[in-house]
Amino acid sequence: MKASKLLLIFVLILSSCSKESGNEAVKTGPVLLKLTHTIEGKAFSRDSLIYLNTAGNQYLVSNIQWFISEIEFIKSDGTILKPVMDDGIFYVDTDLPQTCSIHLDEIPSGNYSAIKYTFGLDEASNSSYRFVNPPESFMFWPEYLGGGYHYMKLNGKWINKDGLIAPFNFHLGIGQINNEKESGLNINYQFGYKSMYDHCEGFNPPFLLPEVSSFVQNYFEVSQDLDFIVDNETESFIKIEMQIDKWFDGSHVYNHDDWGGSIMQQQNAQEIARENGLNVFRLSIDNN
């Protein structure tokens, strides 16, 4: 009887020790992602008509609002780790400095070799009415044009071919393929109140629209190599830099005179932006 009790106690001790070692806390550390916006390698000077793109357009940038989502960290052994986040969607706004830093806690310690993320919102995430409060709610994309939200609003001005300063709304989101069998503008659609477009100087939403036959998802994934270490003693600082000028110069030369002030309903222009966008972002360790 005593031997049985001793054996039971011994088994319980072994079980307890095994459970503690099996549940040993994994060491983690914090990571800060800093979102920056540059033109020609320098922080852009807001509302300054000093920039020239490859097409020869003299332009300025007023503000930028965009979404980054589905952030993943890739370890040196190929393991993919997705940080614990509410919904994995982050709104970035050059008018709101607090949105340009993303704090990620409890990232498993170790050596990492790449970061992957989505520019904009993928099809599963881009559902209408998910944001009920501004500023995110002001990023809505009209239902008739596919619904959901803008991936980005890049607003500015350029000197057009007539020598006049004209506003541009370089807005990326879901694209449309129009019904070729139907010609002309025949769909009456209300875009919403003008106050909902305060960030979009010069944008006058049309009422009559062509019939849409299908939609195109224009978000894209970015995967970039970067060697960095996460440990539990210090915070890791990583910079994701949007090189604004690269939107207009990459796989394609973008000319504001060709596309005008608004590209929301121009899928050919959206496609140029999407393909140029693959080279827009630069990743680096931020030692500042």
ZAZA-371304 format. One record per residue (C-alpha): residue in one letter; chain; x, y, z. Coordinates in Angstrom, 1 decimal, padded with zeros to 4 digits. Each point is the difference from the previous one (the first is absolute). Example, Ala and Ser with C-alpha at 12.3 -4.5 7.8 and 13.67 -1.06 7.14 Angstrom:
BEGIN
   type   mol       px       py       pz
      A     A    012.3   -004.5    007.8
      S     A    001.4    003.4   -000.7
END
This chain:
BEGIN
   type   mol       px       py       pz
      M     A    000.0    000.0    000.0
      K     A    002.8    002.4    000.9
      A     A    001.9   -000.9   -003.2
      S     A   -003.2    000.8   -002.0
      K     A   -000.3    003.4    001.7
      L     A    003.7    000.8   -000.7
      L     A   -000.4   -001.0   -003.6
      L     A   -003.0    002.2   -000.4
      I     A    001.8    003.0    001.6
      F     A    003.0   -000.6   -002.3
      V     A   -002.3   -000.1   -003.1
      L     A   -001.7    003.2    001.1
      I     A    003.4    001.8    000.5
      L     A    001.2   -001.2   -003.5
      S     A   -003.3    001.2   -001.5
      S     A    000.3    003.4    001.7
      C     A    003.6    000.4   -001.1
      S     A   -000.8   -000.9   -003.6
      K     A   -003.0    002.4   -000.1
      E     A    002.1    002.9    001.2
      S     A    002.8   -000.6   -002.5
      G     A   -002.5   -000.6   -002.8
      N     A   -001.7    003.3    000.9
      E     A    003.2    002.0    000.5
      A     A   -000.8    003.5   -001.2
      V     A    001.4    000.9   -003.4
      K     A    002.1    003.1    000.1
      T     A   -001.4    002.9   -002.0
      G     A    000.9    003.5   -000.8
      P     A   -001.7    003.2   -001.3
      V     A    000.4    001.3   -003.6
      L     A   -000.8    003.5   -001.1
      L     A   -000.9    000.5   -003.7
      K     A    000.5    003.6   -001.1
      L     A   -001.9    001.1   -003.1
      T     A    001.8    002.8   -001.9
      H     A   -000.8    001.8   -003.3
      T     A    002.8    001.4   -002.2
      I     A    000.6    001.5   -003.4
      E     A    003.4   -000.4   -001.6
      G     A    001.3   -001.5    003.3
      K     A   -001.0    002.9    002.3
      A     A   -003.1    000.6    002.1
      F     A   -002.5    001.7   -002.3
      S     A   -000.6    003.7    000.3
      R     A   -003.8    000.4    000.3
      D     A   -001.8    002.2   -002.5
      S     A    003.3    001.0   -001.7
      L     A   -000.1    000.1   -003.8
      I     A    003.6   -001.0   -000.3
      Y     A   -000.1   -003.6   -001.3
      L     A    000.4   -001.2   -003.5
      N     A   -000.9   -003.6   -001.1
      T     A    001.5   -001.9   -003.0
      A     A   -003.0    001.0   -002.2
      G     A    001.0    003.7    000.5
      N     A   -002.9    000.8    002.4
      Q     A    000.8    002.6    002.6
      Y     A   -002.0   -001.0    003.1
      L     A   -000.6    000.3    003.7
      V     A   -001.4   -002.4    002.6
      S     A   -002.5    001.2    002.6
      N     A   -000.8   -003.1    002.0
      I     A   -000.1   -003.8   -000.1
      Q     A   -002.3   -002.4    001.7
      W     A    000.4   -003.8   -000.5
      F     A   -000.4   -003.5    001.5
      I     A    002.6   -002.5    000.8
      S     A   -001.2   -003.5    001.1
      E     A    000.9   -003.7    000.5
      I     A    003.5    000.7    001.4
      E     A    002.1   -003.1    000.3
      F     A    003.6   -000.6    001.3
      I     A    002.1   -002.7   -001.7
      K     A    002.7   -001.6    002.1
      S     A    003.4   -001.1   -001.4
      D     A   -001.2   -003.6    000.0
      G     A   -003.0    000.8   -002.1
      T     A   -002.5    000.0    002.8
      I     A   -002.8    002.5   -000.6
      L     A   -001.3    001.8    003.1
      K     A   -003.1    002.2    000.0
      P     A   -000.1    002.5    002.9
      V     A   -003.0   -000.1    002.2
      M     A   -002.1    003.0   -001.1
      D     A   -003.7    001.0    000.3
      D     A   -000.8   -000.2   -003.7
      G     A    003.4    000.4   -001.6
      I     A   -001.0    003.3   -001.7
      F     A    001.8    003.2    000.6
      Y     A   -001.0    003.5   -001.3
      V     A    002.9    002.4   -000.8
      D     A   -000.6    003.7   -000.5
      T     A    002.7    002.7   -000.6
      D     A   -002.4    002.5    001.7
      L     A    000.0   -002.2    003.2
      P     A    003.6   -000.7    001.2
      Q     A   -001.3   -002.5    002.6
      T     A   -001.1   -002.4   -002.8
      C     A    003.5   -000.2   -001.5
      S     A    001.3   -002.3    002.7
      I     A   -001.2   -003.6    000.5
      H     A    001.0   -001.6    003.3
      L     A    000.0   -003.7    000.0
      D     A    000.6   -001.8    003.3
      E     A    000.9   -003.6    000.8
      I     A    001.9   -000.9   -003.2
      P     A    001.9   -003.2    000.7
      S     A    003.7    000.6    000.4
      G     A    002.3   -001.2   -002.7
      N     A    001.6    000.8   -003.3
      Y     A   -002.2    001.3   -002.8
      S     A    000.7    000.4   -003.7
      A     A   -003.1    001.6   -001.5
      I     A   -003.3    001.8    000.5
      K     A   -003.1   -000.5   -002.1
      Y     A   -003.1    002.2    000.0
      T     A   -002.9    001.1   -002.2
      F     A   -000.4    003.4   -001.5
      G     A   -003.7    000.9    000.5
      L     A   -002.5   -002.7    000.9
      D     A   -000.4   -003.4   -001.5
      E     A   -003.4   -001.2   -001.3
      A     A   -000.9   -001.8    003.2
      S     A    000.7    003.0    002.2
      N     A   -001.4    002.8   -002.3
      S     A   -003.6   -000.2    001.1
      S     A   -002.2    003.1    000.0
      Y     A   -001.0    001.6    003.3
      R     A    002.7   -001.7    002.1
      F     A    001.2    003.5    001.1
      V     A   -002.8    002.1    001.6
      N     A    002.1    002.9    001.2
      P     A    002.3    002.5   -001.8
      P     A    002.7    000.2   -001.1
      E     A   -000.2   -003.6   -001.2
      S     A   -003.6    000.3   -001.0
      F     A    000.9    002.9   -002.4
      M     A    002.0   -002.5   -002.0
      F     A   -003.2   -001.6   -001.3
      W     A    000.0   -001.1   -003.6
      P     A   -003.4    000.5   -001.8
      E     A   -002.2   -003.1   -000.1
      Y     A   -000.6    000.3   -003.7
      L     A    003.8   -000.1   -000.6
      G     A    000.5   -003.1    002.1
      G     A   -000.6    001.1    003.6
      G     A    002.4   -000.4    002.9
      Y     A    002.7    002.6    000.5
      H     A    002.7    001.9   -001.8
      Y     A    003.4   -001.6    000.2
      M     A    001.5    003.5   -000.2
      K     A   -000.8    003.6   -000.5
      L     A    003.0    002.0   -001.3
      N     A   -001.1    003.6   -000.6
      G     A    001.9    002.7   -001.7
      K     A    000.3    002.4   -002.9
      W     A    001.9    000.3   -003.2
      I     A    000.5    002.5   -002.7
      N     A   -002.0   -001.3   -002.9
      K     A    000.7    000.2   -003.7
      D     A   -001.9    003.3   -000.2
      G     A    002.4    001.5    002.6
      L     A   -002.7    000.0    002.8
      I     A    000.3   -001.4    003.5
      A     A   -002.5   -002.8    000.2
      P     A   -000.8   -002.4    002.9
      F     A    000.5   -003.7   -000.3
      N     A   -001.5   -002.8    002.0
      F     A    002.3   -003.0   -000.4
      H     A   -002.4   -002.4    001.7
      L     A    000.4   -003.8   -000.1
      G     A   -002.6   -002.6    000.6
      I     A   -002.2   -002.6   -001.7
      G     A   -000.1    000.5   -003.8
      Q     A   -002.8   -000.5   -002.4
      I     A   -000.5   -001.6   -003.4
      N     A   -002.7    001.8   -001.9
      N     A   -002.6   -001.8   -002.0
      E     A    001.1    000.3   -003.6
      K     A   -003.5   -000.7   -001.3
      E     A   -001.3    003.0    001.7
      S     A    001.2    003.4   -001.3
      G     A   -000.3    003.4    001.7
      L     A   -000.8    001.0    003.6
      N     A   -003.3   -001.5    001.1
      I     A    000.2   -000.9    003.7
      N     A   -001.1    002.7    002.4
      Y     A    002.0   -000.4    003.2
      Q     A    000.4    002.3    003.0
      F     A    003.6    000.0    001.3
      G     A   -000.9    001.7    003.3
      Y     A    000.2    003.5    001.5
      K     A    002.9    002.2   -001.2
      S     A    001.1    000.3    003.7
      M     A    001.0   -003.6   -000.2
      Y     A    002.7    001.0   -002.5
      D     A    001.7    002.8    001.9
      H     A    003.4   -001.6   -000.6
      C     A   -000.6   -000.1   -003.7
      E     A    000.3    003.6   -001.3
      G     A   -001.5    000.4   -003.5
      F     A   -001.8   -003.4    000.1
      N     A   -003.6    000.4   -001.3
      P     A   -001.6   -003.5    000.1
      P     A   -002.0   -000.7   -003.1
      F     A   -003.6   -001.1    000.1
      L     A   -000.3   -001.9   -003.3
      L     A    002.3   -002.9   -000.2
      P     A    000.7   -002.8   -002.6
      E     A   -001.3   -003.5    000.8
      V     A    002.5   -002.2    001.9
      S     A    000.4   -003.6   -001.1
      S     A    002.7   -001.2    002.5
      F     A    002.5    001.3    002.6
      V     A    003.7   -000.3    000.3
      Q     A    001.9   -000.3    003.3
      N     A    003.0    002.4   -000.1
      Y     A    001.5   -000.6    003.4
      F     A    003.5   -001.7    000.0
      E     A    002.3   -001.8    002.3
      V     A    003.5    001.2    000.8
      S     A    002.7   -002.4    001.2
      Q     A    003.4    001.6    000.8
      D     A    003.2   -001.5    001.4
      L     A    001.4    001.5    003.1
      D     A    002.3   -001.6    002.6
      F     A   -000.9    001.0    003.5
      I     A   -000.1   -001.4    003.5
      V     A   -002.8    000.1    002.5
      D     A    000.9   -000.5    003.7
      N     A   -001.8    000.5    003.3
      E     A    002.3    002.8    001.3
      T     A   -000.2    002.7   -002.7
      E     A   -002.6    001.2   -002.5
      S     A    000.7   -000.5   -003.7
      F     A   -000.5    003.0   -002.2
      I     A   -000.9   -000.6   -003.7
      K     A   -000.8    002.6   -002.6
      I     A   -002.5   -000.6   -002.9
      E     A    000.6    002.9   -002.4
      M     A   -002.5    000.9   -002.6
      Q     A    002.0    001.6   -002.9
      I     A   -002.8    002.2   -001.4
      D     A    001.8    000.8   -003.2
      K     A    000.2   -003.7   -000.9
      W     A   -003.8   -000.1   -000.5
      F     A    000.6    002.1   -003.1
      D     A    003.2   -001.7   -001.2
      G     A    000.6   -003.8    000.0
      S     A   -001.2   -002.6   -002.4
      H     A   -002.0    002.8   -001.7
      V     A    000.5    003.7   -000.2
      Y     A   -003.2    001.7    001.4
      N     A   -001.0    003.2   -001.6
      H     A   -002.6    002.2    001.8
      D     A   -000.9    001.6   -003.3
      D     A   -001.0   -003.4   -001.5
      W     A   -002.3   -001.0    002.9
      G     A   -001.3    003.3    001.4
      G     A   -000.9    000.8    003.6
      S     A   -001.8   -003.2    001.1
      I     A    000.7   -003.6   -000.8
      M     A   -002.7   -001.8    002.1
      Q     A   -001.9   -001.2   -003.1
      Q     A    003.1   -000.5   -002.2
      Q     A    001.1   -003.6    000.4
      N     A    002.9    000.5   -002.5
      A     A    001.4    002.7    002.3
      Q     A   -000.6   -002.2    003.1
      E     A    001.9   -002.8   -001.7
      I     A    003.0    002.3   -000.6
      A     A   -000.1    001.1    003.6
      R     A   -000.2   -003.6    001.2
      E     A    003.0   -001.1   -002.0
      N     A    002.1    003.0    000.9
      G     A   -001.0   -000.5    003.6
      L     A    002.0   -003.2    000.2
      N     A    003.1    002.2    000.1
      V     A   -001.4    002.9    002.1
      F     A    000.9   -001.4    003.5
      R     A    003.5   -000.2    001.5
      L     A    000.8   -001.9    003.2
      S     A    002.8    000.8    002.4
      I     A    001.2   -000.1    003.6
      D     A   -000.8    003.3    001.7
      N     A    002.9    001.0    002.3
      N     A   -001.4    003.4    000.8
END
